[in-house]
Amino acid sequence: MSSTSQKHRDFVAEPMGEKGVMALAGIGEVLGKRLEEKGFDKAYVVLGQFLVLKKDEELFRDWLKDTCGANSKQQGDCYGCLKEWCDAFL
Amino acid sequence: MSSLSSKSAQEISALLDEYGIKHGPVVDSTRSLYEKKLKEAMSKGKKAKQSPDKTYYREEEEEVTYVYRTPVRSDGAGDRQSYSSYSRPKPEYRGRDYAEEPYMYDTPSTYSRNSTLKSTPMKSGQDTATAPQSSRLIPLWVQFVFFLAVAVFLYIVFSSMETNESLKGLE
């Protein structure tokens, strides 16, 4: 439990619905803005990208880094968050 | 190589498979990522393309490099046509044929088979560097160990002869 943030636990606890992209773990204001500019304005759009990349960790991390400049920790947090959400709800 | 962005999604997908890159569908949002991955793979020169042909060719290369050794030892580049009895060469003997007499007859046979492949002269020192280890009859290190054992044995024999009668018996 100590390895996941509160944000992560909040996100994974329920269907994401219309939550914004900043609700994702690892995605704060700066990264969120960059993602929105690229068209990823909702969490489910990032989820869509995650699924199109076949839920592969390396691919998703690379994509996130290229798209919004996330560092390694942020990439890992976001990936873990989405993965766990998929395990629970998909 | 044509620009990656002009290729179709299927071509990108095929290229990713060739380089062994795990990937999903090539859609608008994933395309730039995959193009970037392909560029990296190409610049690194990953040898994932058409491996069956390459291995065959490399085997040929081993035979070919064997050719370059013999001109140093003997003369001419096409004289030994009469020794063609071996169908499969043994490139591992390339370094050993000088020291181990019994294996010498192999060198011309393989040589003659390859003289038709490539006749362009290259340095003889290259064969030891270019020909990689191939699983032939006897591995290279076994020959090396055998050679060392023979050398040690001869040394022991020689030294034991010395201690009996100080060099008198040798003459």
Chai-1 contact restraints between the chains, C-beta under 6 A:
chainA,res_idxA,chainB,res_idxB,connection_type,confidence,min_distance_angstrom,max_distance_angstrom,comment,restraint_id
A,Q49,B,S29,contact,1.0,0.0,6.0,A-B,restraint_1
A,V52,B,G24,contact,1.0,0.0,6.0,A-B,restraint_2
A,V52,B,T30,contact,1.0,0.0,6.0,A-B,restraint_3
A,L53,B,G24,contact,1.0,0.0,6.0,A-B,restraint_4
A,K54,B,G24,contact,1.0,0.0,6.0,A-B,restraint_5
A,W63,B,L33,contact,1.0,0.0,6.0,A-B,restraint_6
